[in-house]
């Protein structure tokens, strides 16, 4: 976010940070309401009207108050996990769409006991309950210094990867391309 601050102060550009569904974000981009979006995807966004630059990968795990699980363990033991209260991102986010597609591929239904959030903030307080389970990116867990009782290396448990990138319209004004280049070359400011 420090890089965003640097861009806004030096380039005279407005930024909106909106954690939302990809459908809404890409629609806003294509309609010209937004110049640049940063989005996670688990598959390629193919549209000739959009430029894309890959930035980083973010891995995801399923978590409860005690430990992290790979998705394949959840699928294998779905009968014991399905009845928990699930804390998941809203539909339309890359993480949620990936979760739903894995369940569907394996012939499993979305959990009935479900809390859907449009922001990751607050999810960790819900996950601290013994009856809840949810999904998170490893980068978020690290940022809040989330600790698990079993102390396993959480990266080793991840079997879901999201690609995070920056997207902008092909027909954007030159300033937009300059801002994207500035961001990409100054990403170390985000640390």
N, C-alpha and C positions, 0 to 999 in steps of 0.2 A: 504494500500500500504506500510505502514511502516513495516509490517510483511514480505512482499516480500523483502524489502531492507535488513532486518535482515537475512533472509534465504540466499540470494545471498552472503552476506558478510561472513557468517559463514559456509556455506555448499559448496561453490564453484559451484554453479548451475547457468545456464543461464535461464532467464525468458523473455518471449515475451508477452507483453500485446496487445491483438488484439481483438477489439470489432468487431465481425463478425458473419456470419451466423453459426448456429449450425452444419449444414451439413458439412461445410468446417472444423470447429474445430474438430468434431468427426472423420472425415475422416483422418485428420492429426494425431490424436491420435492413431487410429487403424493402420495406416501405419507406425507408429514409428517416425514420423517427430516431434512430440510433446510428451513430457512425462506426462504432467499434464495440464488439462484445468479447468477453472472455468466457469461455464455456468449456465444460467437460463433455466428453463424448466417449462412448465405448465402441462406436463404429464410425466410419467415415461419413462426414456430411458432404454429399456430392451435389453441388449446384454451381453451374457455370457463372453465376452472378456474384459468387462469393470467393474472396481470397482467404487463405488460411495459413497460419504459421504455428507449427507445433512448438509448445513451450516446455512442458514437463509431463511426466506420468505420475499419477496418484493411485496408490493401491488402497483397496477397501477390505474391511473385515466385518464380521458379525461380532457384536460384543454384548456381554451382560456384566453384572457388577463384579464378577470374579475373573473372567477370562475372555479371550478372543477366540473365534472359531473361523476356520476356512469355510467357504460356502458349501464345498463338497460334503463336509461333515453335517451341516444343517440339512442338506438334501437327503443324505443317507439316513438321518435320524429325525426326519420331518415329523413323525407322529409325536415325539416327545417335545419338540420345539413349537409346533403349530399352536398349542393352547396358551402359550405365553402371551403377554401383552407386547405387541411389536411397536417399536418407535422407528418410523421410516420417513425419509423425505417424501414430499408430495409427488404424485405422478407427473411425469414430464421432465423430471430431472434425470440426468444420466445415471446416477447411482440407483435411483428407484426403478428406472426402466430396465436396467441390467438385472436387478434383483427379480423383478417380475418375469423377465424373459427366461431366466434360469429356472424359476419355478414352473413356468409353462412348458418349457422344453422337457422337464422331468415329470410332467403330468400332475403337478401339485397346484393346489389352489392358494390364492393370497390369504394370509391370516385373517381371521374374523375379528380378533381383538387387536385393534389397530389405532395408533395415534400417528397422524400424518403432520409433519412440520414443514413449513416453507423456509425455515432457517435452522441451521445447526445449533445455534445458541439455545441453551435450555435442554437440549437432548441429553447431555451428560447427567443432569440432575434426575431425569426420568429413568435413565439406565441404572442408577444406583439402587433401584427397588429390586428385590429378589424375584419378582414375578415378571420383570420386563427384559426385553432383548431388543437390540437394534443394529443399525448398520452405520459405519463411520469410515471416513477416510483416515489413513494412518497419519497423514500430515496434520489433521485436526487433533487427533489423539496426542501427537507429540507437542502441538502448540499449547495444549492445556495441561501437559505433563500428566496425562492419565496413567494411573498405575493399576496393574492387575495383580491379584494375589498369587497367581501361579508363576509370574515373572518370566514367561517365555518371550522370546524375541517375536514381536508382533508382525514384523515384515515376513518372517518365515511362514506365517499362517495365511497370508493373503493369496487368494487365487482369483481376484477380480481387479482388473486394471482399467483406469480411466485415463484418457489422453486429454490434457488440458491445453487449450490453444487460444489464439487471438484470431478473430474473424472480422473482416470488413468487406464492404462492397467493392466490386471491380471498378465501378464507375465513380468511386469516391474522389473528392477533391484532393489535391496534392497534400494539404495540411494533414489529412487523415493518415496517409501513407508515411509522412514524416513522423507523426506521433507514434505509429506502430513501430517504425524503425528505432526511434528514441527509446521506447519501452524495451524492445528486444535487446538493445545494446547496453541498457542500464539496469537489467534485471537484478544485478547484485545489490542494488539499492533496497530491494525488498527484504533482505535478510536482517 
